[in-house]
């Protein structure tokens, strides 16, 4: 029997899975870490933390499985959207922490781009209609403008998966999806870096690695040093899987256009895979990691989806967390189950989930979280239920933005799928049947599949034969009718409060 490993470097932790060629999960591991938030709306991480976690998680699954490393045919590595990219100097050392996707500090750079670039030309070349601090190129410009001494030291800006694979193989390559997600420096029509945009932005072309690859192309093989650290055999092939939400779609069996997937972790990425980029909708558009030159990933989504329930748990779920530490039920599961009988609409509560500003679909760094409708009759569980509904409302907002037929079901992935009550809520709010992955290994599973395809360990038929999705969860028509009214209020609340949100930002 041969095996494959998929490693996903996420925002809050790095997870590895080891699977056989029949699609059976043999071992998995998770190494957690934190996001650095030195100021409000700032978010950064050291890439060395990612690398250490990657090495540890790979070694853990090999040790747990007892598999002979020579029977492992390949390693696929995907990662969070790395924003600015890892800034490395001529010796390959980090110059500063990476400004990750969540970081919103580049507002002045956004204003500069809007004032100095031809925005129609920017949209035509990159496929992205909005200029926003979310995009990596604005974060690069922030470093250039605010830390000139660091900017002068930077030789290259590497997506996180590129940085990891470079240290494991000694080879440098960027997946097209990671390049496209940077935003203003990638030509989605020509599938290469845009010299025109790089020149207009004042970002040296030399900072962008020359080699761009599809996720089914082998980048390099494990070095002797990496073999000693990870437990993998020297010479094991490695691929860069690109942005993890794209790899997650592959892990759900999406190898053709037309399927909608919402991956909900710390943030939410609600995406439709298409042959042509969907322009003019305010969506984030980049090449799909699989068949990068023929398929596009068009997505919207909340910046702080799962993050708001984590915030609630950490601040108001002390009892549930303590019970979990004493061997009880997972704190999230306990809260969700305790709130399951609360009616649709949470007894008159509506939450706006904009706890770190918001990217697509509203593109507003000043957006604020709101709990609307509180009274003395409400309790903790009402509020938690309303937090869950807020994430479902955000998904529905993204779905309506697509304005396309999404078929007979949509796919929901991520930690939210561990709560049956929450999955049902997503169906009730959106009106769509929901299918979820059988195993909670979405991006990792995609990494395994892509590594298998790259090394000829797997065929497309093999991958498509794997049973990766569970049965449909159908919406409750009565609850959907109620949620239609609450969703209308959800949308109206933001419109009514958006100016006040900007005022509050100025006051702060």
KOLFI-33366 format. One line per 5 residues: number of its first residue (from 1); for each residue x, y, z of C-alpha. Coordinates in nm, 3 decimals. Each point is the difference from the previous one (the first is absolute). Layout:
<rs>
NUM	X Y Z; ...
</rs>
This chain:
<rs>
1	0.000 0.000 0.000; 0.117 0.351 -0.083; -0.082 0.317 0.193; -0.020 0.378 -0.039; 0.019 0.289 0.247
6	-0.195 0.325 -0.020; 0.109 0.292 0.218; -0.199 0.320 0.034; 0.161 0.301 0.168; -0.299 0.187 0.145
11	-0.050 0.325 0.187; -0.034 -0.162 0.341; 0.181 -0.329 -0.053; 0.169 -0.239 -0.240; -0.167 -0.332 -0.067
16	0.140 -0.306 -0.177; -0.178 -0.315 -0.113; 0.146 -0.327 -0.125; -0.225 -0.200 -0.233; 0.026 -0.313 -0.210
21	-0.074 -0.013 -0.371; -0.353 -0.126 0.068; -0.085 0.326 0.171; 0.012 -0.138 0.354; 0.118 0.234 0.275
26	0.284 -0.172 0.189; 0.125 0.278 0.230; -0.043 0.371 0.062; 0.157 0.265 0.219; -0.045 0.365 0.092
31	0.253 0.250 0.133; -0.160 0.327 0.116; 0.136 0.355 0.029; -0.126 0.357 0.027; -0.039 0.306 -0.219
36	0.194 0.311 0.106; -0.224 0.308 0.024; 0.227 0.286 0.114; -0.266 0.262 -0.085; -0.373 -0.006 -0.077
41	-0.062 -0.142 -0.351; 0.363 -0.115 -0.029; 0.073 -0.371 -0.040; 0.338 -0.158 -0.066; 0.193 -0.323 0.055
46	0.358 -0.122 -0.014; 0.053 -0.255 -0.276; 0.251 -0.189 0.215; -0.293 -0.093 0.225; -0.177 -0.146 -0.304
51	0.312 -0.192 -0.101; 0.058 -0.143 0.347; -0.366 -0.106 0.019; 0.019 -0.160 -0.346; 0.303 -0.207 0.090
56	-0.155 -0.107 0.329; -0.339 -0.090 -0.149; 0.152 -0.207 -0.281; 0.220 -0.189 0.244; -0.300 -0.063 0.224
61	-0.209 -0.170 -0.271; 0.290 -0.214 -0.113; 0.071 -0.108 0.357; -0.369 -0.064 0.075; -0.056 -0.206 -0.314
66	0.308 -0.220 0.022; 0.020 0.025 -0.379; 0.339 -0.053 -0.163; 0.103 0.343 -0.133; 0.113 -0.158 -0.327
71	-0.364 -0.095 -0.063; -0.106 0.366 0.009; -0.018 0.107 -0.364; -0.049 0.373 0.042; -0.073 0.302 0.217
76	-0.243 0.279 -0.086; 0.023 0.333 0.187; -0.267 0.269 -0.007; -0.023 0.307 0.220; -0.199 0.298 0.114
81	-0.012 0.300 -0.227; 0.326 0.164 0.095; -0.086 0.362 -0.073; 0.327 0.183 -0.054; 0.188 -0.327 -0.034
86	0.290 -0.100 0.221; 0.264 0.275 -0.038; 0.339 -0.170 -0.021; 0.348 0.147 -0.048; 0.282 -0.120 -0.221
91	0.079 -0.278 0.250; -0.361 -0.120 0.007; -0.060 0.133 0.351; -0.319 0.179 0.102; 0.029 0.378 0.004
96	-0.320 0.049 0.202; -0.322 -0.190 0.075; -0.237 -0.063 -0.291; -0.303 0.225 -0.031; -0.264 -0.271 -0.038
101	-0.339 0.016 -0.174; -0.177 0.125 0.315; 0.215 0.313 0.028; -0.180 0.326 -0.086; 0.271 0.262 0.054
106	0.060 0.104 -0.364; -0.278 0.261 -0.030; 0.236 0.279 -0.110; 0.145 -0.227 -0.266; -0.351 -0.078 -0.126
111	-0.063 0.375 -0.036; 0.330 0.038 -0.186; -0.087 -0.277 -0.245; -0.342 0.150 -0.066; 0.157 0.340 -0.066
116	0.293 -0.113 -0.214; -0.096 -0.309 -0.200; -0.240 -0.059 -0.286; -0.253 -0.211 0.193; -0.170 -0.130 -0.315
121	0.335 -0.123 -0.121; 0.075 -0.153 0.341; -0.333 -0.184 -0.010; 0.050 -0.123 -0.355; 0.346 -0.140 0.071
126	-0.058 -0.150 0.344; -0.372 -0.087 -0.012; -0.059 0.181 0.329; -0.233 0.300 -0.001; 0.063 0.133 0.352
131	0.307 0.160 0.155; 0.017 -0.099 0.366; 0.247 -0.062 0.286; -0.083 -0.371 -0.032; 0.220 -0.031 -0.307
136	0.364 -0.087 0.034; 0.127 0.273 -0.230; -0.141 0.272 0.227; 0.173 -0.166 0.296; 0.327 -0.005 -0.195
141	-0.043 0.371 -0.063; -0.058 0.056 0.373; 0.338 -0.155 0.081; 0.162 0.209 -0.272; -0.155 0.324 0.129
146	0.029 -0.059 0.373; 0.309 -0.218 0.043; 0.247 0.111 -0.270; 0.289 -0.157 0.188; -0.173 -0.337 -0.013
151	-0.110 0.050 -0.360; 0.363 0.054 -0.099; 0.095 -0.339 0.149; -0.270 -0.200 -0.179; 0.115 -0.217 -0.288
156	-0.323 -0.192 -0.053; -0.357 -0.018 0.130; -0.106 -0.365 0.027; -0.349 -0.144 0.052; -0.003 -0.217 0.315
161	-0.016 -0.333 -0.185; 0.287 0.112 -0.222; 0.206 0.090 0.309; -0.068 -0.340 0.159; 0.075 -0.200 -0.314
166	0.314 0.201 -0.064; 0.134 -0.105 0.341; -0.098 -0.364 -0.056; 0.134 -0.035 -0.355; 0.236 0.288 -0.070
171	-0.219 0.092 -0.299; -0.213 0.313 -0.041; -0.334 0.001 -0.185; -0.329 0.185 0.040; -0.336 -0.159 -0.065
176	-0.213 0.207 -0.241; -0.277 0.026 0.260; 0.234 0.155 0.257; 0.139 0.239 -0.262; -0.347 0.107 -0.111
181	-0.124 0.055 0.354; 0.265 0.266 0.054; -0.218 0.213 -0.224; 0.153 0.283 -0.199; 0.318 -0.170 -0.123
186	-0.133 -0.310 -0.183; -0.144 -0.005 -0.353; -0.296 -0.241 0.011; -0.029 0.012 -0.380; 0.362 -0.095 -0.074
191	0.058 -0.208 0.316; 0.319 0.175 0.094; 0.128 0.296 0.202; -0.108 0.334 -0.146; 0.303 0.215 -0.075
196	-0.236 0.287 -0.080; -0.164 -0.006 0.342; 0.324 -0.066 0.188; 0.153 0.305 -0.165; -0.308 0.213 0.071
201	0.004 -0.104 0.366; 0.375 0.041 0.042; 0.056 -0.360 0.108; 0.320 -0.150 -0.147; -0.061 -0.297 -0.229
206	0.294 -0.174 0.167; -0.205 -0.036 0.319; -0.234 -0.241 -0.180; 0.141 -0.353 -0.044; 0.034 -0.091 -0.368
211	-0.147 -0.350 0.016; -0.382 -0.023 -0.006; -0.156 -0.346 0.017; -0.325 -0.195 0.009; -0.059 -0.206 0.313
216	0.050 -0.319 -0.200; 0.361 0.089 -0.085; 0.278 -0.134 0.223; 0.207 0.289 0.136; 0.286 -0.201 0.149
221	0.085 -0.282 0.236; 0.072 -0.026 0.371; 0.361 0.086 0.083; 0.216 -0.205 0.235; -0.033 0.269 0.267
226	-0.380 0.011 -0.034; -0.015 -0.379 0.006; 0.177 -0.007 0.336; -0.235 0.265 0.142; -0.332 -0.137 -0.131
231	0.055 -0.374 -0.019; -0.076 -0.002 -0.373; 0.236 -0.182 -0.233; 0.246 0.220 -0.188; -0.116 0.035 -0.359
236	-0.375 -0.001 0.080; -0.176 0.222 -0.258; -0.167 0.320 0.125; -0.261 0.230 -0.156; -0.124 0.348 0.090
241	-0.377 -0.024 0.034; -0.057 0.374 0.007; -0.263 0.180 0.206; -0.160 -0.248 0.240; -0.360 0.085 -0.082
246	0.066 -0.098 -0.361; 0.161 -0.324 0.109; -0.303 -0.055 0.223; -0.226 0.016 -0.304; 0.212 -0.264 -0.170
251	-0.035 -0.205 0.318; -0.377 0.012 -0.043; 0.038 -0.150 -0.346; -0.044 0.326 -0.192; 0.207 -0.058 -0.314
256	-0.243 0.162 -0.244; -0.180 0.338 -0.019; -0.345 0.067 0.143; 0.014 -0.112 0.363; -0.035 0.238 0.298
261	0.198 -0.066 0.318; 0.005 0.197 0.324; 0.305 -0.073 0.215; -0.054 0.143 0.347; 0.287 0.012 0.243
266	0.138 0.314 0.161; -0.140 0.180 -0.305; -0.247 -0.105 -0.267; 0.081 -0.055 -0.365; -0.315 -0.055 -0.203
271	0.105 -0.082 -0.353; -0.115 -0.109 -0.342; 0.244 -0.168 -0.239; -0.047 0.122 -0.356; 0.169 -0.012 -0.338
276	0.003 0.378 -0.039; 0.071 0.243 0.285; -0.317 0.164 0.137; 0.070 0.372 -0.026; -0.201 0.301 0.107
281	-0.153 -0.158 0.314; 0.254 0.113 0.258; 0.123 -0.358 0.037; 0.356 -0.110 0.067; 0.120 -0.185 -0.309
286	0.307 -0.216 -0.053; 0.102 -0.316 -0.188; -0.114 -0.332 0.143; 0.298 -0.203 0.130; -0.100 -0.294 -0.226
291	0.006 0.070 -0.376; 0.102 0.355 0.086; 0.003 0.123 -0.357; -0.355 -0.122 -0.070; -0.196 0.038 0.326
296	-0.063 0.299 0.226; -0.096 0.032 0.365; -0.247 0.284 0.066; -0.076 0.064 0.363; -0.159 0.219 0.259
301	-0.020 -0.052 0.373; 0.016 0.129 0.352; 0.338 0.099 0.143; -0.092 -0.123 0.348; -0.246 -0.289 -0.036
306	0.121 -0.269 0.238; 0.206 0.266 0.175; -0.310 0.163 0.149; -0.117 -0.324 0.165; 0.356 -0.051 0.130
311	-0.014 0.353 0.141; -0.332 -0.083 0.166; 0.134 -0.326 0.141; 0.316 0.163 0.135; -0.186 0.290 0.162
316	-0.331 -0.153 0.111; 0.048 -0.376 -0.008; 0.225 -0.047 0.301; -0.227 -0.269 0.143; -0.010 -0.201 -0.325
321	0.377 0.033 -0.046; 0.062 -0.118 0.358; -0.229 -0.299 -0.051; 0.185 -0.087 -0.320; 0.334 0.014 0.182
326	-0.146 -0.237 0.262; -0.075 -0.256 -0.269; -0.345 0.123 -0.097; -0.147 0.089 -0.335; 0.172 0.241 -0.237
331	-0.093 0.355 0.107; -0.135 0.097 -0.343; -0.209 -0.318 -0.018; -0.135 0.059 0.350; -0.105 0.357 -0.083
336	-0.154 -0.103 -0.330; -0.195 -0.288 0.148; -0.123 0.209 0.293; -0.127 0.266 -0.243; -0.162 -0.241 -0.249
341	-0.360 0.061 0.116; 0.021 0.378 -0.029; -0.234 0.106 -0.283; 0.105 0.142 -0.334; 0.093 0.364 0.056
346	0.142 -0.061 0.348; -0.300 0.157 0.172; 0.048 0.327 -0.182; 0.380 0.031 -0.023; 0.202 0.085 -0.311
351	0.381 0.003 -0.001; 0.217 0.168 -0.265; 0.322 -0.210 -0.008; 0.239 0.279 -0.102; 0.248 -0.037 0.286
356	0.311 0.081 -0.211; -0.153 0.226 -0.261; -0.127 -0.194 -0.300; 0.129 -0.100 -0.341; -0.231 -0.129 -0.275
361	-0.285 0.063 -0.041; -0.015 0.340 0.178; 0.372 0.094 -0.012; 0.003 0.228 0.303; 0.289 0.014 0.246
366	-0.214 0.219 0.227; -0.274 -0.264 0.035; -0.068 -0.094 0.363; -0.158 -0.290 0.182; -0.352 0.067 0.122
371	-0.237 -0.185 0.237; -0.343 0.145 -0.076; -0.317 -0.054 0.203; 0.139 -0.083 0.346; -0.241 0.005 0.292
376	-0.005 -0.122 0.360; -0.189 -0.304 -0.124; 0.299 -0.128 -0.194; 0.266 -0.233 0.135; 0.341 -0.128 -0.106
381	-0.140 -0.276 -0.220; -0.226 0.240 -0.192; 0.307 0.206 -0.083; 0.208 -0.302 -0.102; -0.284 -0.120 -0.224
386	-0.010 0.346 -0.159; 0.376 -0.017 -0.060; -0.050 -0.327 -0.186; -0.281 0.153 -0.205; 0.223 0.295 -0.089
391	0.248 -0.231 -0.170; -0.286 -0.164 -0.190; -0.130 0.342 -0.107; 0.348 0.088 -0.126; 0.001 -0.318 -0.209
396	-0.339 0.083 -0.149; 0.124 0.350 -0.085; 0.290 -0.158 -0.191; -0.230 -0.243 -0.181; -0.226 0.280 -0.119
401	0.302 0.191 -0.126; 0.088 -0.288 -0.238; -0.338 0.037 -0.175; 0.037 -0.343 -0.162; -0.166 -0.340 0.015
406	0.190 -0.200 0.263; -0.164 -0.336 -0.069; -0.188 -0.229 0.238; 0.233 0.045 0.296; 0.292 0.201 0.131
411	0.300 -0.135 0.190; 0.082 0.121 0.350; 0.340 -0.075 0.149; 0.206 0.095 0.304; -0.045 -0.015 0.373
416	-0.367 0.103 -0.017; -0.085 -0.341 -0.143; 0.073 -0.157 0.339; -0.329 0.150 0.122; -0.308 -0.169 -0.156
421	-0.215 0.280 0.136; 0.210 0.264 -0.176; 0.002 -0.192 -0.330; -0.380 -0.015 0.011; -0.006 0.373 0.071
426	0.207 0.070 -0.313; -0.252 -0.198 -0.205; -0.294 0.182 0.160; 0.151 0.346 -0.051; 0.123 -0.051 -0.359
431	-0.284 -0.221 -0.124; 0.252 -0.239 -0.156; 0.060 -0.363 0.086; 0.342 -0.043 0.164; 0.257 -0.275 -0.040
436	0.306 -0.020 0.223; 0.325 -0.198 -0.017; 0.001 -0.340 0.166; 0.348 0.064 0.143; 0.105 0.336 0.145
441	0.309 0.028 -0.219; -0.104 0.228 -0.284; 0.315 0.189 -0.105; 0.217 -0.289 0.113; -0.206 -0.241 -0.207
446	0.041 0.229 -0.299; 0.375 0.006 0.061; 0.003 -0.381 0.004; -0.197 -0.016 -0.324; 0.220 0.256 -0.174
451	0.320 -0.170 0.117; -0.142 -0.330 -0.122; -0.083 0.144 -0.343; 0.341 0.169 -0.026; 0.188 -0.322 0.077
456	-0.229 -0.227 -0.206; -0.088 -0.182 0.321; -0.364 0.089 -0.066; -0.208 0.062 -0.312; -0.293 0.238 -0.035
461	-0.229 -0.304 -0.002; 0.154 -0.114 0.330; -0.062 0.337 0.160; -0.357 0.024 -0.127; -0.077 -0.349 0.130
466	0.081 0.097 0.358; -0.317 0.054 0.204; 0.082 0.336 0.153; -0.345 0.152 0.061; -0.283 -0.105 0.228
471	-0.375 0.004 -0.075; -0.203 0.315 -0.058; -0.138 0.201 0.291; -0.323 0.153 -0.130; -0.127 0.343 0.110
476	-0.310 0.040 0.219; -0.241 0.206 -0.212; -0.175 0.157 0.301; 0.326 0.117 0.156; 0.125 0.120 -0.340
481	-0.306 0.225 -0.027; 0.082 0.153 0.339; 0.364 0.042 -0.091; -0.096 0.183 -0.320; -0.137 0.279 0.219
486	0.297 0.004 0.237; 0.244 0.001 -0.291; -0.172 0.306 -0.144; 0.049 0.173 0.336; 0.363 -0.120 0.013
491	0.071 0.168 -0.333; -0.188 0.318 0.097; 0.183 0.035 0.332; 0.337 0.027 -0.171; -0.130 0.254 -0.250
496	-0.148 0.207 0.284; 0.310 -0.017 0.221; 0.289 0.016 -0.247; 0.046 0.378 0.035; -0.008 -0.032 0.379
501	0.263 -0.272 -0.022; 0.231 0.239 -0.185; -0.068 0.269 0.257; 0.093 -0.239 0.280; 0.325 -0.086 -0.179
506	0.092 0.370 -0.004; -0.086 0.035 0.368; 0.222 -0.297 0.087
</rs>
